[in-house]
Amino acid sequence: MSEGPDPDRLKDLEQRLERLKAGQGGGKPHTEEHYSMAQHAWRMVIELVAGLGIGFGIGYGLDALFGSAPWLMVVFTMLGFAAGVKTMMRSAQEIQKENEAASAARDERE
């Protein structure tokens, strides 16, 4: 039958594992920069959906008030979409300016 584990071999294995772990550096951590792009994307999606929702709500309410079937709802939904796109474009410009400023700061350091 087999004997129990050899303590010298186990210590050698532990040392090799420690060296490998130290050489890897613990893997690549997630950076805040990675998450910030997703946050910007979600912000723009939410702005568009909010514009659509607010436009739809106003149009639906005015249609119910005036009894003008779907006409005001369609008009205000389109206006809400336009407002959402305008807000998204403004957010995209802000993000672009932030990225350009960060890029310029990195270039100055180098």
Biopython code that builds the backbone (N, CA, C, O; Angstrom):
import numpy as np
from Bio.PDB.StructureBuilder import StructureBuilder

atoms = [
    (1, "MET", "N", (0.817, -1.180, 0.000)),
    (1, "MET", "CA", (0.000, 0.000, 0.000)),
    (1, "MET", "C", (0.866, 1.251, 0.000)),
    (1, "MET", "O", (2.086, 1.183, 0.145)),
    (2, "SER", "N", (0.214, 2.384, -0.164)),
    (2, "SER", "CA", (0.976, 3.629, -0.218)),
    (2, "SER", "C", (1.227, 4.159, 1.186)),
    (2, "SER", "O", (0.468, 3.905, 2.121)),
    (3, "GLU", "N", (2.290, 4.884, 1.295)),
    (3, "GLU", "CA", (2.637, 5.484, 2.574)),
    (3, "GLU", "C", (1.948, 6.842, 2.674)),
    (3, "GLU", "O", (1.344, 7.306, 1.707)),
    (4, "GLY", "N", (2.036, 7.466, 3.820)),
    (4, "GLY", "CA", (1.476, 8.799, 4.017)),
    (4, "GLY", "C", (2.245, 9.822, 3.200)),
    (4, "GLY", "O", (3.299, 9.507, 2.649)),
    (5, "PRO", "N", (1.732, 11.040, 3.116)),
    (5, "PRO", "CA", (2.402, 12.070, 2.324)),
    (5, "PRO", "C", (3.771, 12.420, 2.910)),
    (5, "PRO", "O", (3.956, 12.483, 4.126)),
    (6, "ASP", "N", (4.703, 12.641, 2.019)),
    (6, "ASP", "CA", (6.067, 12.992, 2.414)),
    (6, "ASP", "C", (6.098, 14.475, 2.801)),
    (6, "ASP", "O", (5.783, 15.319, 1.963)),
    (7, "PRO", "N", (6.466, 14.819, 4.041)),
    (7, "PRO", "CA", (6.451, 16.224, 4.472)),
    (7, "PRO", "C", (7.400, 17.106, 3.670)),
    (7, "PRO", "O", (7.114, 18.285, 3.461)),
    (8, "ASP", "N", (8.514, 16.558, 3.223)),
    (8, "ASP", "CA", (9.449, 17.364, 2.430)),
    (8, "ASP", "C", (8.848, 17.733, 1.077)),
    (8, "ASP", "O", (9.016, 18.855, 0.599)),
    (9, "ARG", "N", (8.155, 16.792, 0.473)),
    (9, "ARG", "CA", (7.526, 17.072, -0.827)),
    (9, "ARG", "C", (6.400, 18.088, -0.668)),
    (9, "ARG", "O", (6.215, 18.947, -1.529)),
    (10, "LEU", "N", (5.641, 17.995, 0.434)),
    (10, "LEU", "CA", (4.562, 18.954, 0.668)),
    (10, "LEU", "C", (5.114, 20.362, 0.877)),
    (10, "LEU", "O", (4.559, 21.330, 0.358)),
    (11, "LYS", "N", (6.199, 20.479, 1.631)),
    (11, "LYS", "CA", (6.807, 21.795, 1.852)),
    (11, "LYS", "C", (7.330, 22.365, 0.535)),
    (11, "LYS", "O", (7.199, 23.560, 0.269)),
    (12, "ASP", "N", (7.918, 21.502, -0.276)),
    (12, "ASP", "CA", (8.416, 21.936, -1.577)),
    (12, "ASP", "C", (7.274, 22.429, -2.459)),
    (12, "ASP", "O", (7.398, 23.442, -3.148)),
    (13, "LEU", "N", (6.156, 21.696, -2.428)),
    (13, "LEU", "CA", (4.983, 22.097, -3.207)),
    (13, "LEU", "C", (4.449, 23.438, -2.714)),
    (13, "LEU", "O", (4.108, 24.294, -3.530)),
    (14, "GLU", "N", (4.369, 23.641, -1.414)),
    (14, "GLU", "CA", (3.893, 24.907, -0.861)),
    (14, "GLU", "C", (4.791, 26.064, -1.284)),
    (14, "GLU", "O", (4.304, 27.142, -1.626)),
    (15, "GLN", "N", (6.097, 25.841, -1.261)),
    (15, "GLN", "CA", (7.029, 26.894, -1.655)),
    (15, "GLN", "C", (6.873, 27.247, -3.135)),
    (15, "GLN", "O", (6.915, 28.420, -3.506)),
    (16, "ARG", "N", (6.695, 26.237, -3.967)),
    (16, "ARG", "CA", (6.510, 26.502, -5.398)),
    (16, "ARG", "C", (5.211, 27.260, -5.650)),
    (16, "ARG", "O", (5.164, 28.169, -6.478)),
    (17, "LEU", "N", (4.155, 26.879, -4.928)),
    (17, "LEU", "CA", (2.881, 27.586, -5.076)),
    (17, "LEU", "C", (3.008, 29.044, -4.641)),
    (17, "LEU", "O", (2.478, 29.934, -5.306)),
    (18, "GLU", "N", (3.695, 29.296, -3.546)),
    (18, "GLU", "CA", (3.893, 30.666, -3.072)),
    (18, "GLU", "C", (4.671, 31.499, -4.090)),
    (18, "GLU", "O", (4.347, 32.664, -4.321)),
    (19, "ARG", "N", (5.696, 30.900, -4.694)),
    (19, "ARG", "CA", (6.471, 31.620, -5.710)),
    (19, "ARG", "C", (5.599, 31.960, -6.918)),
    (19, "ARG", "O", (5.689, 33.056, -7.473)),
    (20, "LEU", "N", (4.753, 31.005, -7.319)),
    (20, "LEU", "CA", (3.872, 31.265, -8.463)),
    (20, "LEU", "C", (2.863, 32.364, -8.147)),
    (20, "LEU", "O", (2.606, 33.236, -8.977)),
    (21, "LYS", "N", (2.292, 32.319, -6.941)),
    (21, "LYS", "CA", (1.328, 33.350, -6.548)),
    (21, "LYS", "C", (1.987, 34.717, -6.491)),
    (21, "LYS", "O", (1.398, 35.708, -6.921)),
    (22, "ALA", "N", (3.196, 34.779, -5.966)),
    (22, "ALA", "CA", (3.913, 36.057, -5.877)),
    (22, "ALA", "C", (4.252, 36.583, -7.270)),
    (22, "ALA", "O", (4.241, 37.796, -7.484)),
    (23, "GLY", "N", (4.548, 35.710, -8.207)),
    (23, "GLY", "CA", (4.893, 36.123, -9.568)),
    (23, "GLY", "C", (3.714, 36.652, -10.346)),
    (23, "GLY", "O", (3.884, 37.479, -11.242)),
    (24, "GLN", "N", (2.511, 36.188, -10.020)),
    (24, "GLN", "CA", (1.325, 36.623, -10.746)),
    (24, "GLN", "C", (0.876, 38.007, -10.318)),
    (24, "GLN", "O", (0.251, 38.717, -11.105)),
    (25, "GLY", "N", (1.169, 38.396, -9.130)),
    (25, "GLY", "CA", (0.735, 39.710, -8.662)),
    (25, "GLY", "C", (-0.729, 39.735, -8.285)),
    (25, "GLY", "O", (-1.313, 40.814, -8.181)),
    (26, "GLY", "N", (-1.335, 38.593, -8.080)),
    (26, "GLY", "CA", (-2.724, 38.554, -7.638)),
    (26, "GLY", "C", (-3.736, 38.798, -8.736)),
    (26, "GLY", "O", (-4.916, 38.985, -8.440)),
    (27, "GLY", "N", (-3.326, 38.804, -9.983)),
    (27, "GLY", "CA", (-4.272, 39.019, -11.074)),
    (27, "GLY", "C", (-4.524, 40.499, -11.290)),
    (27, "GLY", "O", (-4.035, 41.343, -10.539)),
    (28, "LYS", "N", (-5.276, 40.796, -12.301)),
    (28, "LYS", "CA", (-5.561, 42.185, -12.639)),
    (28, "LYS", "C", (-6.801, 42.639, -11.872)),
    (28, "LYS", "O", (-7.890, 42.107, -12.089)),
    (29, "PRO", "N", (-6.650, 43.603, -10.992)),
    (29, "PRO", "CA", (-7.824, 44.075, -10.259)),
    (29, "PRO", "C", (-8.701, 44.943, -11.163)),
    (29, "PRO", "O", (-8.223, 45.555, -12.119)),
    (30, "HIS", "N", (-9.974, 44.979, -10.842)),
    (30, "HIS", "CA", (-10.879, 45.854, -11.583)),
    (30, "HIS", "C", (-10.585, 47.285, -11.168)),
    (30, "HIS", "O", (-10.436, 47.585, -9.984)),
    (31, "THR", "N", (-10.507, 48.140, -12.134)),
    (31, "THR", "CA", (-10.212, 49.535, -11.832)),
    (31, "THR", "C", (-11.491, 50.350, -11.871)),
    (31, "THR", "O", (-12.485, 49.949, -12.477)),
    (32, "GLU", "N", (-11.448, 51.479, -11.226)),
    (32, "GLU", "CA", (-12.592, 52.385, -11.231)),
    (32, "GLU", "C", (-12.862, 52.882, -12.648)),
    (32, "GLU", "O", (-14.010, 53.146, -13.008)),
    (33, "GLU", "N", (-11.813, 53.008, -13.448)),
    (33, "GLU", "CA", (-11.960, 53.477, -14.818)),
    (33, "GLU", "C", (-12.847, 52.534, -15.626)),
    (33, "GLU", "O", (-13.644, 52.981, -16.451)),
    (34, "HIS", "N", (-12.711, 51.236, -15.390)),
    (34, "HIS", "CA", (-13.521, 50.252, -16.099)),
    (34, "HIS", "C", (-14.995, 50.455, -15.782)),
    (34, "HIS", "O", (-15.838, 50.425, -16.679)),
    (35, "TYR", "N", (-15.302, 50.660, -14.519)),
    (35, "TYR", "CA", (-16.692, 50.813, -14.127)),
    (35, "TYR", "C", (-17.252, 52.173, -14.530)),
    (35, "TYR", "O", (-18.456, 52.295, -14.753)),
    (36, "SER", "N", (-16.420, 53.181, -14.627)),
    (36, "SER", "CA", (-16.940, 54.504, -14.933)),
    (36, "SER", "C", (-17.531, 54.563, -16.342)),
    (36, "SER", "O", (-18.497, 55.294, -16.563)),
    (37, "MET", "N", (-16.985, 53.822, -17.294)),
    (37, "MET", "CA", (-17.556, 53.807, -18.644)),
    (37, "MET", "C", (-18.949, 53.176, -18.625)),
    (37, "MET", "O", (-19.859, 53.654, -19.303)),
    (38, "ALA", "N", (-19.113, 52.120, -17.860)),
    (38, "ALA", "CA", (-20.436, 51.499, -17.747)),
    (38, "ALA", "C", (-21.410, 52.455, -17.064)),
    (38, "ALA", "O", (-22.582, 52.518, -17.434)),
    (39, "GLN", "N", (-20.935, 53.188, -16.084)),
    (39, "GLN", "CA", (-21.795, 54.155, -15.406)),
    (39, "GLN", "C", (-22.244, 55.249, -16.369)),
    (39, "GLN", "O", (-23.403, 55.663, -16.347)),
    (40, "HIS", "N", (-21.336, 55.711, -17.203)),
    (40, "HIS", "CA", (-21.702, 56.737, -18.184)),
    (40, "HIS", "C", (-22.725, 56.186, -19.178)),
    (40, "HIS", "O", (-23.671, 56.882, -19.546)),
    (41, "ALA", "N", (-22.539, 54.958, -19.605)),
    (41, "ALA", "CA", (-23.478, 54.355, -20.556)),
    (41, "ALA", "C", (-24.865, 54.228, -19.933)),
    (41, "ALA", "O", (-25.867, 54.569, -20.562)),
    (42, "TRP", "N", (-24.920, 53.743, -18.705)),
    (42, "TRP", "CA", (-26.216, 53.608, -18.042)),
    (42, "TRP", "C", (-26.859, 54.969, -17.808)),
    (42, "TRP", "O", (-28.079, 55.108, -17.909)),
    (43, "ARG", "N", (-26.050, 55.964, -17.499)),
    (43, "ARG", "CA", (-26.583, 57.312, -17.298)),
    (43, "ARG", "C", (-27.273, 57.793, -18.563)),
    (43, "ARG", "O", (-28.367, 58.354, -18.500)),
    (44, "MET", "N", (-26.641, 57.578, -19.715)),
    (44, "MET", "CA", (-27.236, 58.037, -20.968)),
    (44, "MET", "C", (-28.500, 57.250, -21.312)),
    (44, "MET", "O", (-29.467, 57.822, -21.814)),
    (45, "VAL", "N", (-28.500, 55.955, -21.047)),
    (45, "VAL", "CA", (-29.698, 55.151, -21.307)),
    (45, "VAL", "C", (-30.845, 55.629, -20.426)),
    (45, "VAL", "O", (-31.975, 55.768, -20.893)),
    (46, "ILE", "N", (-30.555, 55.879, -19.161)),
    (46, "ILE", "CA", (-31.599, 56.329, -18.239)),
    (46, "ILE", "C", (-32.128, 57.697, -18.656)),
    (46, "ILE", "O", (-33.329, 57.947, -18.556)),
    (47, "GLU", "N", (-31.254, 58.586, -19.122)),
    (47, "GLU", "CA", (-31.709, 59.899, -19.581)),
    (47, "GLU", "C", (-32.654, 59.774, -20.768)),
    (47, "GLU", "O", (-33.655, 60.487, -20.840)),
    (48, "LEU", "N", (-32.349, 58.881, -21.694)),
    (48, "LEU", "CA", (-33.216, 58.690, -22.854)),
    (48, "LEU", "C", (-34.565, 58.112, -22.431)),
    (48, "LEU", "O", (-35.612, 58.593, -22.865)),
    (49, "VAL", "N", (-34.542, 57.091, -21.593)),
    (49, "VAL", "CA", (-35.788, 56.456, -21.152)),
    (49, "VAL", "C", (-36.617, 57.431, -20.320)),
    (49, "VAL", "O", (-37.844, 57.446, -20.422)),
    (50, "ALA", "N", (-35.954, 58.244, -19.498)),
    (50, "ALA", "CA", (-36.682, 59.232, -18.699)),
    (50, "ALA", "C", (-37.365, 60.254, -19.604)),
    (50, "ALA", "O", (-38.514, 60.623, -19.362)),
    (51, "GLY", "N", (-36.675, 60.708, -20.634)),
    (51, "GLY", "CA", (-37.289, 61.648, -21.570)),
    (51, "GLY", "C", (-38.507, 61.052, -22.249)),
    (51, "GLY", "O", (-39.543, 61.705, -22.379)),
    (52, "LEU", "N", (-38.375, 59.803, -22.684)),
    (52, "LEU", "CA", (-39.520, 59.125, -23.311)),
    (52, "LEU", "C", (-40.672, 58.970, -22.326)),
    (52, "LEU", "O", (-41.828, 59.226, -22.664)),
    (53, "GLY", "N", (-40.350, 58.551, -21.115)),
    (53, "GLY", "CA", (-41.393, 58.330, -20.106)),
    (53, "GLY", "C", (-42.114, 59.610, -19.728)),
    (53, "GLY", "O", (-43.339, 59.626, -19.607)),
    (54, "ILE", "N", (-41.363, 60.675, -19.542)),
    (54, "ILE", "CA", (-41.984, 61.948, -19.173)),
    (54, "ILE", "C", (-42.838, 62.472, -20.323)),
    (54, "ILE", "O", (-43.952, 62.946, -20.098)),
    (55, "GLY", "N", (-42.335, 62.394, -21.544)),
    (55, "GLY", "CA", (-43.122, 62.829, -22.695)),
    (55, "GLY", "C", (-44.391, 62.010, -22.857)),
    (55, "GLY", "O", (-45.462, 62.555, -23.124)),
    (56, "PHE", "N", (-44.263, 60.687, -22.691)),
    (56, "PHE", "CA", (-45.434, 59.817, -22.788)),
    (56, "PHE", "C", (-46.445, 60.166, -21.701)),
    (56, "PHE", "O", (-47.645, 60.247, -21.966)),
    (57, "GLY", "N", (-45.959, 60.371, -20.482)),
    (57, "GLY", "CA", (-46.861, 60.679, -19.370)),
    (57, "GLY", "C", (-47.605, 61.986, -19.574)),
    (57, "GLY", "O", (-48.809, 62.064, -19.330)),
    (58, "ILE", "N", (-46.901, 63.003, -20.016)),
    (58, "ILE", "CA", (-47.553, 64.292, -20.264)),
    (58, "ILE", "C", (-48.578, 64.156, -21.386)),
    (58, "ILE", "O", (-49.698, 64.651, -21.268)),
    (59, "GLY", "N", (-48.200, 63.488, -22.470)),
    (59, "GLY", "CA", (-49.126, 63.305, -23.590)),
    (59, "GLY", "C", (-50.349, 62.498, -23.202)),
    (59, "GLY", "O", (-51.468, 62.833, -23.592)),
    (60, "TYR", "N", (-50.143, 61.435, -22.437)),
    (60, "TYR", "CA", (-51.264, 60.597, -22.001)),
    (60, "TYR", "C", (-52.205, 61.397, -21.099)),
    (60, "TYR", "O", (-53.427, 61.315, -21.219)),
    (61, "GLY", "N", (-51.605, 62.171, -20.195)),
    (61, "GLY", "CA", (-52.427, 62.981, -19.291)),
    (61, "GLY", "C", (-53.231, 64.028, -20.038)),
    (61, "GLY", "O", (-54.410, 64.231, -19.748)),
    (62, "LEU", "N", (-52.605, 64.693, -20.991)),
    (62, "LEU", "CA", (-53.334, 65.703, -21.761)),
    (62, "LEU", "C", (-54.396, 65.067, -22.650)),
    (62, "LEU", "O", (-55.465, 65.645, -22.844)),
    (63, "ASP", "N", (-54.114, 63.879, -23.196)),
    (63, "ASP", "CA", (-55.136, 63.173, -23.979)),
    (63, "ASP", "C", (-56.330, 62.813, -23.107)),
    (63, "ASP", "O", (-57.476, 62.937, -23.537)),
    (64, "ALA", "N", (-56.067, 62.371, -21.895)),
    (64, "ALA", "CA", (-57.167, 62.027, -20.989)),
    (64, "ALA", "C", (-57.950, 63.279, -20.605)),
    (64, "ALA", "O", (-59.171, 63.230, -20.454)),
    (65, "LEU", "N", (-57.255, 64.389, -20.448)),
    (65, "LEU", "CA", (-57.902, 65.634, -20.049)),
    (65, "LEU", "C", (-58.756, 66.210, -21.176)),
    (65, "LEU", "O", (-59.888, 66.636, -20.949)),
    (66, "PHE", "N", (-58.210, 66.220, -22.388)),
    (66, "PHE", "CA", (-58.908, 66.830, -23.518)),
    (66, "PHE", "C", (-59.667, 65.833, -24.380)),
    (66, "PHE", "O", (-60.430, 66.249, -25.252)),
    (67, "GLY", "N", (-59.488, 64.542, -24.171)),
    (67, "GLY", "CA", (-60.176, 63.528, -24.958)),
    (67, "GLY", "C", (-59.727, 63.496, -26.410)),
    (67, "GLY", "O", (-60.531, 63.223, -27.301)),
    (68, "SER", "N", (-58.475, 63.768, -26.654)),
    (68, "SER", "CA", (-57.977, 63.842, -28.031)),
    (68, "SER", "C", (-57.214, 62.586, -28.439)),
    (68, "SER", "O", (-56.189, 62.662, -29.116)),
    (69, "ALA", "N", (-57.726, 61.431, -28.020)),
    (69, "ALA", "CA", (-57.156, 60.118, -28.371)),
    (69, "ALA", "C", (-55.620, 60.126, -28.347)),
    (69, "ALA", "O", (-55.045, 60.722, -27.437)),
    (70, "PRO", "N", (-54.950, 59.505, -29.284)),
    (70, "PRO", "CA", (-53.500, 59.359, -29.099)),
    (70, "PRO", "C", (-52.660, 60.512, -29.639)),
    (70, "PRO", "O", (-51.432, 60.424, -29.610)),
    (71, "TRP", "N", (-53.267, 61.579, -30.126)),
    (71, "TRP", "CA", (-52.483, 62.602, -30.823)),
    (71, "TRP", "C", (-51.479, 63.306, -29.919)),
    (71, "TRP", "O", (-50.301, 63.403, -30.262)),
    (72, "LEU", "N", (-51.920, 63.786, -28.799)),
    (72, "LEU", "CA", (-50.995, 64.486, -27.902)),
    (72, "LEU", "C", (-49.957, 63.531, -27.314)),
    (72, "LEU", "O", (-48.812, 63.914, -27.074)),
    (73, "MET", "N", (-50.371, 62.285, -27.086)),
    (73, "MET", "CA", (-49.423, 61.300, -26.562)),
    (73, "MET", "C", (-48.296, 61.061, -27.567)),
    (73, "MET", "O", (-47.129, 60.978, -27.183)),
    (74, "VAL", "N", (-48.637, 60.950, -28.833)),
    (74, "VAL", "CA", (-47.623, 60.735, -29.869)),
    (74, "VAL", "C", (-46.705, 61.953, -29.968)),
    (74, "VAL", "O", (-45.484, 61.811, -30.040)),
    (75, "VAL", "N", (-47.288, 63.138, -29.971)),
    (75, "VAL", "CA", (-46.497, 64.366, -30.099)),
    (75, "VAL", "C", (-45.545, 64.516, -28.914)),
    (75, "VAL", "O", (-44.358, 64.781, -29.098)),
    (76, "PHE", "N", (-46.066, 64.346, -27.698)),
    (76, "PHE", "CA", (-45.217, 64.538, -26.524)),
    (76, "PHE", "C", (-44.210, 63.403, -26.341)),
    (76, "PHE", "O", (-43.143, 63.612, -25.764)),
    (77, "THR", "N", (-44.538, 62.208, -26.825)),
    (77, "THR", "CA", (-43.544, 61.130, -26.786)),
    (77, "THR", "C", (-42.378, 61.473, -27.704)),
    (77, "THR", "O", (-41.220, 61.242, -27.354)),
    (78, "MET", "N", (-42.679, 62.022, -28.879)),
    (78, "MET", "CA", (-41.599, 62.444, -29.785)),
    (78, "MET", "C", (-40.787, 63.582, -29.177)),
    (78, "MET", "O", (-39.560, 63.601, -29.281)),
    (79, "LEU", "N", (-41.471, 64.528, -28.543)),
    (79, "LEU", "CA", (-40.754, 65.621, -27.884)),
    (79, "LEU", "C", (-39.890, 65.090, -26.735)),
    (79, "LEU", "O", (-38.773, 65.564, -26.526)),
    (80, "GLY", "N", (-40.404, 64.115, -25.997)),
    (80, "GLY", "CA", (-39.625, 63.500, -24.922)),
    (80, "GLY", "C", (-38.411, 62.773, -25.456)),
    (80, "GLY", "O", (-37.341, 62.813, -24.850)),
    (81, "PHE", "N", (-38.572, 62.102, -26.597)),
    (81, "PHE", "CA", (-37.436, 61.434, -27.230)),
    (81, "PHE", "C", (-36.379, 62.455, -27.639)),
    (81, "PHE", "O", (-35.185, 62.247, -27.422)),
    (82, "ALA", "N", (-36.830, 63.559, -28.234)),
    (82, "ALA", "CA", (-35.886, 64.603, -28.649)),
    (82, "ALA", "C", (-35.163, 65.191, -27.437)),
    (82, "ALA", "O", (-33.957, 65.436, -27.489)),
    (83, "ALA", "N", (-35.895, 65.416, -26.352)),
    (83, "ALA", "CA", (-35.264, 65.945, -25.140)),
    (83, "ALA", "C", (-34.272, 64.936, -24.562)),
    (83, "ALA", "O", (-33.202, 65.320, -24.089)),
    (84, "GLY", "N", (-34.620, 63.652, -24.597)),
    (84, "GLY", "CA", (-33.711, 62.617, -24.105)),
    (84, "GLY", "C", (-32.441, 62.532, -24.931)),
    (84, "GLY", "O", (-31.350, 62.380, -24.381)),
    (85, "VAL", "N", (-32.574, 62.630, -26.250)),
    (85, "VAL", "CA", (-31.395, 62.589, -27.123)),
    (85, "VAL", "C", (-30.526, 63.820, -26.885)),
    (85, "VAL", "O", (-29.300, 63.720, -26.853)),
    (86, "LYS", "N", (-31.158, 64.979, -26.719)),
    (86, "LYS", "CA", (-30.399, 66.206, -26.460)),
    (86, "LYS", "C", (-29.621, 66.085, -25.148)),
    (86, "LYS", "O", (-28.459, 66.488, -25.077)),
    (87, "THR", "N", (-30.249, 65.539, -24.121)),
    (87, "THR", "CA", (-29.579, 65.354, -22.839)),
    (87, "THR", "C", (-28.448, 64.339, -22.961)),
    (87, "THR", "O", (-27.384, 64.520, -22.370)),
    (88, "MET", "N", (-28.676, 63.271, -23.727)),
    (88, "MET", "CA", (-27.620, 62.278, -23.954)),
    (88, "MET", "C", (-26.425, 62.906, -24.658)),
    (88, "MET", "O", (-25.280, 62.633, -24.298)),
    (89, "MET", "N", (-26.677, 63.738, -25.648)),
    (89, "MET", "CA", (-25.583, 64.379, -26.379)),
    (89, "MET", "C", (-24.794, 65.318, -25.466)),
    (89, "MET", "O", (-23.569, 65.404, -25.565)),
    (90, "ARG", "N", (-25.496, 66.017, -24.584)),
    (90, "ARG", "CA", (-24.814, 66.895, -23.636)),
    (90, "ARG", "C", (-23.944, 66.074, -22.686)),
    (90, "ARG", "O", (-22.824, 66.473, -22.368)),
    (91, "SER", "N", (-24.452, 64.939, -22.237)),
    (91, "SER", "CA", (-23.665, 64.057, -21.366)),
    (91, "SER", "C", (-22.447, 63.514, -22.103)),
    (91, "SER", "O", (-21.361, 63.427, -21.530)),
    (92, "ALA", "N", (-22.623, 63.151, -23.362)),
    (92, "ALA", "CA", (-21.501, 62.634, -24.148)),
    (92, "ALA", "C", (-20.421, 63.701, -24.318)),
    (92, "ALA", "O", (-19.231, 63.387, -24.282)),
    (93, "GLN", "N", (-20.826, 64.957, -24.502)),
    (93, "GLN", "CA", (-19.847, 66.038, -24.608)),
    (93, "GLN", "C", (-19.089, 66.222, -23.297)),
    (93, "GLN", "O", (-17.879, 66.448, -23.307)),
    (94, "GLU", "N", (-19.797, 66.127, -22.163)),
    (94, "GLU", "CA", (-19.137, 66.230, -20.859)),
    (94, "GLU", "C", (-18.113, 65.114, -20.680)),
    (94, "GLU", "O", (-16.998, 65.352, -20.217)),
    (95, "ILE", "N", (-18.496, 63.908, -21.048)),
    (95, "ILE", "CA", (-17.591, 62.759, -20.917)),
    (95, "ILE", "C", (-16.375, 62.947, -21.813)),
    (95, "ILE", "O", (-15.249, 62.652, -21.412)),
    (96, "GLN", "N", (-16.605, 63.438, -23.028)),
    (96, "GLN", "CA", (-15.497, 63.662, -23.955)),
    (96, "GLN", "C", (-14.534, 64.712, -23.404)),
    (96, "GLN", "O", (-13.318, 64.548, -23.505)),
    (97, "LYS", "N", (-15.066, 65.784, -22.825)),
    (97, "LYS", "CA", (-14.203, 66.813, -22.238)),
    (97, "LYS", "C", (-13.397, 66.249, -21.070)),
    (97, "LYS", "O", (-12.215, 66.561, -20.926)),
    (98, "GLU", "N", (-14.034, 65.412, -20.230)),
    (98, "GLU", "CA", (-13.319, 64.793, -19.113)),
    (98, "GLU", "C", (-12.191, 63.902, -19.622)),
    (98, "GLU", "O", (-11.082, 63.929, -19.088)),
    (99, "ASN", "N", (-12.476, 63.116, -20.652)),
    (99, "ASN", "CA", (-11.450, 62.229, -21.211)),
    (99, "ASN", "C", (-10.302, 63.017, -21.833)),
    (99, "ASN", "O", (-9.139, 62.641, -21.688)),
    (100, "GLU", "N", (-10.625, 64.110, -22.527)),
    (100, "GLU", "CA", (-9.574, 64.936, -23.119)),
    (100, "GLU", "C", (-8.707, 65.578, -22.043)),
    (100, "GLU", "O", (-7.488, 65.659, -22.191)),
    (101, "ALA", "N", (-9.339, 66.039, -20.950)),
    (101, "ALA", "CA", (-8.576, 66.642, -19.859)),
    (101, "ALA", "C", (-7.672, 65.608, -19.196)),
    (101, "ALA", "O", (-6.524, 65.905, -18.867)),
    (102, "ALA", "N", (-8.184, 64.401, -19.001)),
    (102, "ALA", "CA", (-7.372, 63.336, -18.398)),
    (102, "ALA", "C", (-6.222, 62.954, -19.323)),
    (102, "ALA", "O", (-5.110, 62.698, -18.861)),
    (103, "SER", "N", (-6.484, 62.915, -20.616)),
    (103, "SER", "CA", (-5.437, 62.587, -21.585)),
    (103, "SER", "C", (-4.361, 63.672, -21.608)),
    (103, "SER", "O", (-3.170, 63.367, -21.674)),
    (104, "ALA", "N", (-4.777, 64.924, -21.554)),
    (104, "ALA", "CA", (-3.810, 66.027, -21.537)),
    (104, "ALA", "C", (-2.969, 65.989, -20.260)),
    (104, "ALA", "O", (-1.768, 66.257, -20.298)),
    (105, "ALA", "N", (-3.594, 65.657, -19.141)),
    (105, "ALA", "CA", (-2.851, 65.565, -17.878)),
    (105, "ALA", "C", (-1.828, 64.435, -17.935)),
    (105, "ALA", "O", (-0.717, 64.578, -17.425)),
    (106, "ARG", "N", (-2.194, 63.315, -18.551)),
    (106, "ARG", "CA", (-1.243, 62.198, -18.693)),
    (106, "ARG", "C", (-0.088, 62.585, -19.605)),
    (106, "ARG", "O", (1.062, 62.229, -19.346)),
    (107, "ASP", "N", (-0.400, 63.320, -20.683)),
    (107, "ASP", "CA", (0.647, 63.737, -21.618)),
    (107, "ASP", "C", (1.631, 64.707, -20.957)),
    (107, "ASP", "O", (2.828, 64.666, -21.243)),
    (108, "GLU", "N", (1.130, 65.577, -20.075)),
    (108, "GLU", "CA", (2.006, 66.524, -19.383)),
    (108, "GLU", "C", (2.966, 65.808, -18.437)),
    (108, "GLU", "O", (4.116, 66.220, -18.287)),
    (109, "ARG", "N", (2.497, 64.741, -17.804)),
    (109, "ARG", "CA", (3.345, 63.995, -16.871)),
    (109, "ARG", "C", (4.456, 63.257, -17.598)),
    (109, "ARG", "O", (5.524, 63.028, -17.030)),
    (110, "GLU", "N", (4.218, 62.888, -18.830)),
    (110, "GLU", "CA", (5.224, 62.116, -19.583)),
    (110, "GLU", "C", (6.202, 62.980, -20.247)),
    (110, "GLU", "O", (7.109, 62.485, -20.917)),
]
sb = StructureBuilder()
sb.init_structure("model")
sb.init_model(0)
sb.init_chain("A")
sb.init_seg("    ")
for serial, (resi, resn, name, xyz) in enumerate(atoms, 1):
    if name == "N":
        sb.init_residue(resn, " ", resi, " ")
    sb.init_atom(name, np.array(xyz, "f"), 0.0, 1.0, " ", f" {name:<3s}", serial, name[0])
structure = sb.get_structure()
